């Protein structure tokens, strides 16, 4: 990349940085987002026309900022629902039995689900694969996997709820 393009990029990235700050991003987060955006811009520079460069930089940076907000919000929700007994390692015999029963029920309900749904749940929660890895295995995108996984998880919850209520749905 020549020096003139580099200077123009720095000017535009500074403007993007200031915009992120005005949108409410913390200084460190804005710096990280601008850096990630610059790297992504350099990777895709051949496919971006000079007229679209500025808009492209803003669009990517703003999407990255919104993604970070969503991630932060989901982490906060997780921390709020975190219970103290989850932190303590106090497995009583009753708790162990309940976990074994739940595990048995989950396996039973997975057999009732379609092979695809069960496979997604197993790959994610048993094999602990990332969405990207599952997408590669299934030949789809990680967003598609995320959607299918959410549906499969919801279906499993519903099946477990029905099994607990003896087939009756409790609303």
N, C-alpha and C positions, 0 to 999 in steps of 0.2 A: 504494500500500500504506500503510495507516494506521500510526501510531506503535506501537500495542500489538502488532500483528502483527510489525512490524519488530523490536521488543525480544524477542518470543518466538522469532523466527527466529534472532536473534543468540545467544540462550541455547542453542538446540538445535544450532546450528552449532558453538558452543564445545564442546559435549559430543561431537559428531561428530569434531571436531579432536582432542580428547583420546583418543578411541577409536582414531583412526588412528595416533597416536603410540604407543599401547600395542601396536598391531598390528605396529609396527616401521617405520612410515613416517618418513622424515627430516622435519625441521621444515618445510623449504621445500616439499617435496612435499605434506605434509599441508595447508599453507596454500593451495597451488595447487588441490588437490582440493576443499577446502572452498569456495574461491571459485568454481570451476567448478560445483559442486553448487548453490550459492546462485543463480547465474545461471540454471541449468537449472530450479531450483525456481520462480523468478520467471516464467520463460517458460511453465511448465506449471501455474501456481498455480490456474487455473480448473478444471483437471481433477483436482485433489488435494483430498480431503475433509480437514477439520481433524483428524479422528481418525487419518487415515493419514499425516499430514504428517511426523511424527517417523520412522516406519518408512521412509517414502519417502526421506527425507534420508539415513538410515543406509545403506539399500540402494544408492542411487545412489553415495554416497561410497565405500563398500566395493568396489563393482564398478569404479569408476574406479581405486581403489588396486590391485586385482588386475590390471587392464588395464595399469597402469604397470609392475607387476612383470613381467608377461609381455613387455612391450616392452623393458624393461631386460635381461631374460634373453636375448631374441633378439638384442639389440644386442651383448651380451657374447659370445654364441656366434659372431656374425659377426666380431667383433674377434679372437677366438681363431683363427678359420680364415683370417684375413687373412694373406697371405704377403708377404714382403718384396719379391719380384720383381714383385708387382702394383703396388707403389708406384713402382718404378723404371720409367722410360720407355726401355727398352732392347729395341726390336723388332728382333730379328735376322731375316735372311731366312728362316731355318727356322721361326721363330715366326710370321711373317706367313703363310707357306705353310700351316702347321698351322691357323691361324685361318681362312684361306680355305676349307680343306678341311672344317673343322668347320661353317662357315657353310653350305657347300654341302650337307653331310649334314643339317643342321637343316632347310633348305628342303625337301629331298627327303622327310624324315620328316613334316614338317608337311602335305605333300600326301597322305600316307597316313592322316592323322587326319581326324576329322569336321570339317566346315566350322566348326561352333560352337567346338570345342576350339582349332582353329588360330587362329580370329579372336580368342578370348580371350587366347591367348599373344601374338599380334601386338600387340593393343591395349595389353597390360600392358608387354611387354618391348621392343617396337620403338617404339610411339607414346608409351610412358612415361606412360600415363594412370593415374590413381588408381583404386582399387576403386570409389569412389563414382561417378566419371565413367563407368566401364564399366557399373556397375549402371544408371545413367540411360539409357545407350545400349541396353542389352539389356532394360530393363524389369523388372529383378529387384532384389533387395537386395544390398548390398555383402557381406554374409555369404555369400549364395548364390554370388556371383561368386568370393569367396575360396575356397570349397569346390571349385567347378568348376575354378578356375584351378589349384589344388593337384593335382587329379586329372589335368588335362590336362598339367601339367608332369611328373608322375610317368609318365604314358603316353609322353610324348616321350622322357624319360630311358630308359625301357625299350626303345623303338623304336631309339634311338641305340645302346644296348648290344647289341641283337640285330644291328644292322647292322655293328657293329665286330667281332662274333664270327662273322660269316658266317651269321647266322640261328640260331646256337646260343646258348642261354641259359646264362650262366655263374653258378652259385650259389656 
